[in-house]
Amino acid sequence: MNNLEKFTENCRYGEYTKVVDPIYAGKISRVPFKEFDKSLFEEGVTRIIPLDASEELQCEGPATSPALCANYIRILAGEKIPTHFNATSQVGYIIRGKGIAKLGDDSIPWATNDFVVLPAAGEIIYEAEIESIIFLIHDEPLLRYLGAKANLPRFNPTLYTSKNILSELTKVRKEAEEVSRNRISVVLINEKMDQTQSITHTSWAMLGVLPKGSIQLPHRHQSVALDLILDCEPGCYTLVGDKISSNGGILNPKRIDWKPYGVFITPPGLWHAHFNESSCDANLIPMQDAGLQSYLRTLDIKFVLPNGNIFP
């Protein structure tokens, strides 16, 4: 091989209409619908359990979306587990338990319903005082695709306590009831992410409540949502589809029934609406790559209004 061939051997050329949409052309896969059940973490030894969709995504795994990997982490009482994710950040929600996260010289205490948010740091050790389950996402799939190494912390370790979150949710719910707002949610924001209003520079998270007998009208966005359901009764579900009718309903939707502590993937660009036909309130935690999408100005979030119109 001569010197010129070395630099030209990987060149390919495509006619515009045939290559402009790689998804339509079948060159790259769509983000799949996929569900994960709490049975994955209910028994067994201390371990990390990736919620892996890499086969459907046709990428190196583990990965739950092109940019994020969600995991259940199970830690037995008195045990610890180190993590070594090549990630800019990780967001952990404590499903149950109590312990500390060790990051360099910092030891961050956590307990049930807290959020622990940590920057790029090399090794992070989670130690459990009692048996603990953590739902944790990180952005290693994004860095793996970019061929990048995360070595610069962009924010300080941050703890969002259950007490403070629930206090904010109570305020938001009261305000929503006064103005008949059908979305009752608290978005968790790090002040370092003032532009994107997100929990890290790549990720976004919120705690939401879906009151009994209520419907959250359809909305869509270009971020992938990884939805963790908390407490719910039968009759709670999500409808997902790619088109809406003239009156704002989702056409030919796929139904996803909620299961306590189950996780499901909502693909980007699809309309989705949440329904609670049970007699009890339900709670959920969506986590997304919306921090990154907001910074890129590509989130393109839209809502169906009660009159059927789309905003904005």
C-alpha positions as a Markdown table, in Angstrom:
| # | Residue | x | y | z |
|---|---|---|---|---|
| 1 | Met | 0.0 | 0.0 | 0.0 |
| 2 | Asn | 1.4 | 3.4 | -1.0 |
| 3 | Asn | 1.2 | 6.5 | 1.1 |
| 4 | Leu | -1.9 | 7.8 | -0.8 |
| 5 | Glu | -3.8 | 4.6 | -0.5 |
| 6 | Lys | -3.2 | 4.6 | 3.3 |
| 7 | Phe | -5.2 | 7.9 | 3.6 |
| 8 | Thr | -7.9 | 7.1 | 1.0 |
| 9 | Glu | -8.8 | 3.5 | 1.6 |
| 10 | Asn | -11.7 | 4.3 | 4.0 |
| 11 | Cys | -13.3 | 6.9 | 1.8 |
| 12 | Arg | -16.9 | 6.2 | 0.7 |
| 13 | Tyr | -19.4 | 8.4 | -1.2 |
| 14 | Gly | -23.2 | 8.4 | -1.2 |
| 15 | Glu | -25.9 | 10.1 | -3.1 |
| 16 | Tyr | -27.7 | 12.6 | -0.8 |
| 17 | Thr | -31.2 | 11.2 | -0.8 |
| 18 | Lys | -30.0 | 7.7 | -0.1 |
| 19 | Val | -27.8 | 8.5 | 2.9 |
| 20 | Val | -29.3 | 11.6 | 4.5 |
| 21 | Asp | -31.5 | 9.5 | 6.9 |
| 22 | Pro | -29.4 | 6.5 | 8.1 |
| 23 | Ile | -32.4 | 5.3 | 10.3 |
| 24 | Tyr | -34.8 | 5.2 | 7.3 |
| 25 | Ala | -32.1 | 3.6 | 5.2 |
| 26 | Gly | -31.5 | 0.9 | 7.8 |
| 27 | Lys | -27.9 | 1.8 | 8.5 |
| 28 | Ile | -28.5 | 2.6 | 12.1 |
| 29 | Ser | -31.2 | 1.1 | 14.4 |
| 30 | Arg | -34.0 | 3.0 | 16.1 |
| 31 | Val | -34.0 | 3.2 | 19.9 |
| 32 | Pro | -36.1 | 0.2 | 21.0 |
| 33 | Phe | -39.1 | 0.0 | 23.3 |
| 34 | Lys | -37.8 | -2.2 | 26.2 |
| 35 | Glu | -38.8 | -3.0 | 29.7 |
| 36 | Phe | -36.8 | -4.1 | 32.7 |
| 37 | Asp | -38.3 | -5.7 | 35.8 |
| 38 | Lys | -37.4 | -5.3 | 39.5 |
| 39 | Ser | -36.9 | -9.1 | 39.7 |
| 40 | Leu | -33.4 | -8.3 | 38.3 |
| 41 | Phe | -32.3 | -6.9 | 41.7 |
| 42 | Glu | -34.5 | -8.6 | 44.3 |
| 43 | Glu | -32.1 | -11.5 | 45.1 |
| 44 | Gly | -28.5 | -12.4 | 44.9 |
| 45 | Val | -25.0 | -11.1 | 45.7 |
| 46 | Thr | -23.7 | -7.6 | 45.7 |
| 47 | Arg | -23.4 | -6.6 | 42.0 |
| 48 | Ile | -24.1 | -4.1 | 39.2 |
| 49 | Ile | -26.9 | -5.1 | 36.9 |
| 50 | Pro | -26.8 | -3.1 | 33.6 |
| 51 | Leu | -30.1 | -2.6 | 31.8 |
| 52 | Asp | -28.6 | -3.5 | 28.5 |
| 53 | Ala | -30.2 | -2.7 | 25.1 |
| 54 | Ser | -26.9 | -2.7 | 23.1 |
| 55 | Glu | -27.9 | -5.6 | 20.9 |
| 56 | Glu | -31.0 | -3.6 | 19.6 |
| 57 | Leu | -28.9 | -0.4 | 19.4 |
| 58 | Gln | -26.2 | -2.2 | 17.5 |
| 59 | Cys | -23.5 | -0.7 | 19.7 |
| 60 | Glu | -20.9 | -1.8 | 22.2 |
| 61 | Gly | -22.5 | -2.5 | 25.5 |
| 62 | Pro | -23.7 | -2.2 | 28.1 |
| 63 | Ala | -25.9 | 0.7 | 26.9 |
| 64 | Thr | -29.6 | 1.5 | 27.6 |
| 65 | Ser | -29.7 | 4.4 | 25.1 |
| 66 | Pro | -27.0 | 5.7 | 22.6 |
| 67 | Ala | -25.8 | 8.1 | 25.3 |
| 68 | Leu | -26.7 | 6.5 | 28.7 |
| 69 | Cys | -26.5 | 3.3 | 30.6 |
| 70 | Ala | -29.0 | 2.6 | 33.4 |
| 71 | Asn | -28.2 | 0.1 | 36.1 |
| 72 | Tyr | -29.6 | -1.5 | 39.2 |
| 73 | Ile | -27.0 | -1.8 | 41.9 |
| 74 | Arg | -27.6 | -4.3 | 44.7 |
| 75 | Ile | -25.4 | -4.1 | 47.8 |
| 76 | Leu | -25.8 | -6.4 | 50.7 |
| 77 | Ala | -25.5 | -5.1 | 54.3 |
| 78 | Gly | -22.0 | -4.3 | 55.3 |
| 79 | Glu | -20.6 | -4.7 | 51.8 |
| 80 | Lys | -19.3 | -2.3 | 49.2 |
| 81 | Ile | -18.9 | -2.2 | 45.4 |
| 82 | Pro | -16.4 | -0.1 | 43.4 |
| 83 | Thr | -17.4 | 1.5 | 40.1 |
| 84 | His | -15.0 | 2.6 | 37.4 |
| 85 | Phe | -17.3 | 4.1 | 34.7 |
| 86 | Asn | -15.6 | 6.2 | 32.1 |
| 87 | Ala | -18.4 | 8.8 | 32.4 |
| 88 | Thr | -18.6 | 12.5 | 32.8 |
| 89 | Ser | -21.2 | 12.0 | 35.6 |
| 90 | Gln | -23.5 | 9.5 | 37.3 |
| 91 | Val | -26.9 | 10.0 | 38.9 |
| 92 | Gly | -28.0 | 7.5 | 41.5 |
| 93 | Tyr | -31.5 | 7.3 | 43.0 |
| 94 | Ile | -31.7 | 5.2 | 46.2 |
| 95 | Ile | -34.6 | 2.8 | 45.8 |
| 96 | Arg | -34.0 | 1.6 | 49.4 |
| 97 | Gly | -31.2 | 1.4 | 51.9 |
| 98 | Lys | -28.6 | 3.5 | 53.6 |
| 99 | Gly | -24.8 | 4.0 | 53.1 |
| 100 | Ile | -22.1 | 6.3 | 51.8 |
| 101 | Ala | -20.5 | 7.0 | 48.4 |
| 102 | Lys | -16.7 | 7.5 | 48.6 |
| 103 | Leu | -15.1 | 9.7 | 46.0 |
| 104 | Gly | -11.5 | 10.8 | 46.6 |
| 105 | Asp | -11.5 | 12.5 | 50.0 |
| 106 | Asp | -15.3 | 12.9 | 50.1 |
| 107 | Ser | -17.8 | 10.5 | 51.7 |
| 108 | Ile | -21.4 | 11.4 | 50.7 |
| 109 | Pro | -24.1 | 9.8 | 52.9 |
| 110 | Trp | -27.3 | 8.6 | 51.3 |
| 111 | Ala | -30.6 | 7.0 | 52.3 |
| 112 | Thr | -33.8 | 5.8 | 50.8 |
| 113 | Asn | -35.3 | 8.2 | 48.1 |
| 114 | Asp | -32.2 | 10.4 | 48.0 |
| 115 | Phe | -30.4 | 11.3 | 44.8 |
| 116 | Val | -26.6 | 11.1 | 44.7 |
| 117 | Val | -25.0 | 12.9 | 41.8 |
| 118 | Leu | -21.2 | 12.5 | 41.2 |
| 119 | Pro | -18.8 | 13.9 | 38.6 |
| 120 | Ala | -16.1 | 12.2 | 36.6 |
| 121 | Ala | -13.8 | 10.8 | 39.2 |
| 122 | Gly | -12.2 | 7.4 | 38.3 |
| 123 | Glu | -13.2 | 5.0 | 41.1 |
| 124 | Ile | -16.3 | 5.6 | 43.2 |
| 125 | Ile | -17.1 | 3.2 | 46.0 |
| 126 | Tyr | -20.7 | 2.6 | 47.3 |
| 127 | Glu | -20.9 | 1.1 | 50.8 |
| 128 | Ala | -24.1 | -0.1 | 52.3 |
| 129 | Glu | -25.0 | 0.0 | 56.0 |
| 130 | Ile | -28.1 | -2.0 | 55.3 |
| 131 | Glu | -29.2 | -3.9 | 52.2 |
| 132 | Ser | -29.5 | -1.3 | 49.5 |
| 133 | Ile | -30.7 | -1.0 | 45.9 |
| 134 | Ile | -29.6 | 2.0 | 43.7 |
| 135 | Phe | -30.9 | 3.0 | 40.3 |
| 136 | Leu | -28.0 | 4.6 | 38.6 |
| 137 | Ile | -27.4 | 6.1 | 35.2 |
| 138 | His | -24.1 | 7.3 | 33.6 |
| 139 | Asp | -23.0 | 8.5 | 30.2 |
| 140 | Glu | -20.2 | 6.0 | 29.4 |
| 141 | Pro | -21.9 | 4.9 | 26.2 |
| 142 | Leu | -21.6 | 8.4 | 24.8 |
| 143 | Leu | -17.9 | 8.7 | 25.7 |
| 144 | Arg | -17.3 | 5.2 | 24.3 |
| 145 | Tyr | -18.8 | 6.3 | 21.0 |
| 146 | Leu | -16.7 | 9.5 | 21.0 |
| 147 | Gly | -13.5 | 7.7 | 21.9 |
| 148 | Ala | -13.2 | 10.2 | 24.8 |
| 149 | Lys | -11.9 | 9.9 | 28.3 |
| 150 | Ala | -13.6 | 11.7 | 31.2 |
| 151 | Asn | -11.0 | 13.1 | 33.6 |
| 152 | Leu | -12.2 | 16.6 | 34.5 |
| 153 | Pro | -14.9 | 17.0 | 37.1 |
| 154 | Arg | -17.4 | 19.6 | 36.0 |
| 155 | Phe | -19.3 | 20.0 | 39.3 |
| 156 | Asn | -19.0 | 19.0 | 42.9 |
| 157 | Pro | -20.6 | 15.9 | 44.4 |
| 158 | Thr | -24.2 | 16.7 | 45.1 |
| 159 | Leu | -26.8 | 15.2 | 47.4 |
| 160 | Tyr | -30.5 | 15.8 | 46.8 |
| 161 | Thr | -32.2 | 14.6 | 50.0 |
| 162 | Ser | -35.6 | 13.0 | 50.1 |
| 163 | Lys | -36.7 | 15.5 | 52.7 |
| 164 | Asn | -35.9 | 18.5 | 50.5 |
| 165 | Ile | -37.3 | 16.9 | 47.3 |
| 166 | Leu | -40.6 | 16.0 | 48.9 |
| 167 | Ser | -40.9 | 19.5 | 50.4 |
| 168 | Glu | -40.5 | 21.0 | 46.9 |
| 169 | Leu | -42.9 | 18.5 | 45.4 |
| 170 | Thr | -45.6 | 19.5 | 48.0 |
| 171 | Lys | -45.2 | 23.1 | 47.0 |
| 172 | Val | -45.4 | 22.3 | 43.3 |
| 173 | Arg | -48.5 | 20.1 | 43.8 |
| 174 | Lys | -50.3 | 22.9 | 45.7 |
| 175 | Glu | -49.5 | 25.4 | 43.0 |
| 176 | Ala | -50.6 | 22.9 | 40.3 |
| 177 | Glu | -54.0 | 22.4 | 42.0 |
| 178 | Glu | -54.6 | 26.1 | 42.2 |
| 179 | Val | -54.1 | 26.6 | 38.5 |
| 180 | Ser | -55.4 | 23.2 | 37.3 |
| 181 | Arg | -52.0 | 22.1 | 35.9 |
| 182 | Asn | -51.9 | 18.4 | 35.0 |
| 183 | Arg | -48.1 | 18.1 | 35.3 |
| 184 | Ile | -46.8 | 17.8 | 38.9 |
| 185 | Ser | -43.1 | 17.4 | 38.9 |
| 186 | Val | -39.9 | 18.7 | 40.5 |
| 187 | Val | -36.9 | 18.9 | 38.1 |
| 188 | Leu | -33.5 | 18.5 | 39.9 |
| 189 | Ile | -31.1 | 21.1 | 38.8 |
| 190 | Asn | -27.4 | 21.7 | 39.6 |
| 191 | Glu | -26.6 | 25.4 | 39.8 |
| 192 | Lys | -23.5 | 24.7 | 37.5 |
| 193 | Met | -26.0 | 23.8 | 34.8 |
| 194 | Asp | -27.9 | 27.1 | 34.9 |
| 195 | Gln | -28.2 | 27.2 | 31.1 |
| 196 | Thr | -29.6 | 23.7 | 30.6 |
| 197 | Gln | -31.5 | 23.5 | 33.9 |
| 198 | Ser | -30.4 | 19.9 | 34.3 |
| 199 | Ile | -28.9 | 17.7 | 37.0 |
| 200 | Thr | -25.6 | 17.3 | 35.1 |
| 201 | His | -24.3 | 18.6 | 31.8 |
| 202 | Thr | -25.5 | 15.5 | 30.0 |
| 203 | Ser | -28.3 | 14.1 | 32.1 |
| 204 | Trp | -31.7 | 15.3 | 33.3 |
| 205 | Ala | -33.9 | 13.9 | 36.1 |
| 206 | Met | -37.2 | 14.7 | 37.8 |
| 207 | Leu | -39.6 | 13.3 | 40.4 |
| 208 | Gly | -43.2 | 13.4 | 39.3 |
| 209 | Val | -46.5 | 12.4 | 40.7 |
| 210 | Leu | -49.5 | 11.3 | 38.6 |
| 211 | Pro | -52.6 | 11.8 | 40.8 |
| 212 | Lys | -55.3 | 9.1 | 40.9 |
| 213 | Gly | -57.8 | 9.3 | 38.1 |
| 214 | Ser | -55.6 | 11.7 | 36.1 |
| 215 | Ile | -54.2 | 11.9 | 32.6 |
| 216 | Gln | -50.9 | 13.6 | 31.6 |
| 217 | Leu | -51.6 | 14.8 | 28.1 |
| 218 | Pro | -49.2 | 13.7 | 25.3 |
| 219 | His | -45.8 | 15.3 | 24.9 |
| 220 | Arg | -42.6 | 14.4 | 23.0 |
| 221 | His | -38.9 | 15.3 | 22.9 |
| 222 | Gln | -35.8 | 14.2 | 21.1 |
| 223 | Ser | -34.1 | 12.9 | 24.3 |
| 224 | Val | -34.4 | 9.3 | 25.2 |
| 225 | Ala | -36.3 | 8.8 | 28.5 |
| 226 | Leu | -35.4 | 6.0 | 30.9 |
| 227 | Asp | -38.5 | 5.9 | 33.2 |
| 228 | Leu | -38.2 | 4.4 | 36.7 |
| 229 | Ile | -41.7 | 3.7 | 38.1 |
| 230 | Leu | -41.9 | 4.0 | 41.9 |
| 231 | Asp | -45.2 | 3.2 | 43.7 |
| 232 | Cys | -48.2 | 2.5 | 41.5 |
| 233 | Glu | -51.3 | 0.3 | 41.4 |
| 234 | Pro | -52.8 | -1.6 | 38.5 |
| 235 | Gly | -54.4 | 0.8 | 36.0 |
| 236 | Cys | -51.3 | 3.0 | 35.6 |
| 237 | Tyr | -49.8 | 3.0 | 32.1 |
| 238 | Thr | -48.2 | 5.0 | 29.3 |
| 239 | Leu | -49.3 | 5.2 | 25.7 |
| 240 | Val | -46.6 | 5.8 | 23.1 |
| 241 | Gly | -46.9 | 6.5 | 19.3 |
| 242 | Asp | -45.5 | 8.5 | 16.5 |
| 243 | Lys | -48.6 | 10.4 | 15.5 |
| 244 | Ile | -51.4 | 12.3 | 17.2 |
| 245 | Ser | -55.0 | 12.9 | 16.0 |
| 246 | Ser | -56.6 | 16.3 | 15.4 |
| 247 | Asn | -58.0 | 16.3 | 18.9 |
| 248 | Gly | -54.6 | 15.5 | 20.5 |
| 249 | Gly | -54.9 | 11.8 | 21.1 |
| 250 | Ile | -52.1 | 9.3 | 20.2 |
| 251 | Leu | -52.9 | 7.2 | 17.1 |
| 252 | Asn | -52.2 | 3.4 | 17.2 |
| 253 | Pro | -50.3 | 3.6 | 20.5 |
| 254 | Lys | -48.2 | 1.0 | 22.2 |
| 255 | Arg | -49.3 | 0.5 | 25.8 |
| 256 | Ile | -46.7 | 0.1 | 28.6 |
| 257 | Asp | -48.3 | -1.0 | 31.9 |
| 258 | Trp | -46.4 | 0.4 | 34.9 |
| 259 | Lys | -44.8 | -2.0 | 37.4 |
| 260 | Pro | -43.3 | -0.8 | 40.8 |
| 261 | Tyr | -39.5 | -0.3 | 40.4 |
| 262 | Gly | -39.6 | -1.4 | 36.8 |
| 263 | Val | -37.9 | 0.7 | 34.1 |
| 264 | Phe | -38.9 | 1.2 | 30.5 |
| 265 | Ile | -37.3 | 3.1 | 27.5 |
| 266 | Thr | -39.3 | 5.8 | 25.8 |
| 267 | Pro | -37.6 | 6.3 | 22.3 |
| 268 | Pro | -36.9 | 9.9 | 21.1 |
| 269 | Gly | -39.4 | 11.8 | 19.0 |
| 270 | Leu | -42.5 | 9.7 | 20.0 |
| 271 | Trp | -45.6 | 11.1 | 21.6 |
| 272 | His | -46.3 | 9.7 | 25.0 |
| 273 | Ala | -49.1 | 10.2 | 27.6 |
| 274 | His | -49.4 | 8.9 | 31.1 |
| 275 | Phe | -52.6 | 7.5 | 32.6 |
| 276 | Asn | -53.6 | 6.7 | 36.2 |
| 277 | Glu | -56.9 | 4.9 | 36.3 |
| 278 | Ser | -56.2 | 3.5 | 39.8 |
| 279 | Ser | -57.5 | 4.7 | 43.2 |
| 280 | Cys | -54.0 | 5.8 | 44.4 |
| 281 | Asp | -51.4 | 8.4 | 43.4 |
| 282 | Ala | -48.4 | 7.1 | 41.4 |
| 283 | Asn | -44.8 | 8.4 | 41.3 |
| 284 | Leu | -42.2 | 8.1 | 38.6 |
| 285 | Ile | -38.6 | 9.3 | 37.9 |
| 286 | Pro | -37.7 | 9.9 | 34.3 |
| 287 | Met | -34.0 | 10.3 | 33.6 |
| 288 | Gln | -32.9 | 11.5 | 30.1 |
| 289 | Asp | -29.9 | 12.7 | 28.1 |
| 290 | Ala | -31.8 | 16.0 | 28.0 |
| 291 | Gly | -28.9 | 18.0 | 29.5 |
| 292 | Leu | -26.9 | 17.2 | 26.4 |
| 293 | Gln | -29.8 | 17.7 | 24.1 |
| 294 | Ser | -30.7 | 21.1 | 25.6 |
| 295 | Tyr | -27.1 | 22.3 | 25.2 |
| 296 | Leu | -27.1 | 21.2 | 21.6 |
| 297 | Arg | -30.4 | 23.0 | 21.1 |
| 298 | Thr | -32.0 | 19.8 | 19.8 |
| 299 | Leu | -34.4 | 18.8 | 22.6 |
| 300 | Asp | -37.5 | 20.1 | 20.6 |
| 301 | Ile | -40.0 | 19.4 | 23.4 |
| 302 | Lys | -43.6 | 19.8 | 22.5 |
| 303 | Phe | -46.9 | 19.4 | 24.5 |
| 304 | Val | -50.5 | 18.7 | 23.6 |
| 305 | Leu | -52.7 | 21.3 | 25.3 |
| 306 | Pro | -56.2 | 20.6 | 26.6 |
| 307 | Asn | -57.8 | 22.1 | 23.5 |
| 308 | Gly | -55.8 | 19.7 | 21.3 |
| 309 | Asn | -53.3 | 22.3 | 20.0 |
| 310 | Ile | -49.5 | 21.7 | 20.2 |
| 311 | Phe | -47.2 | 24.0 | 22.3 |
| 312 | Pro | -44.9 | 25.6 | 21.4 |
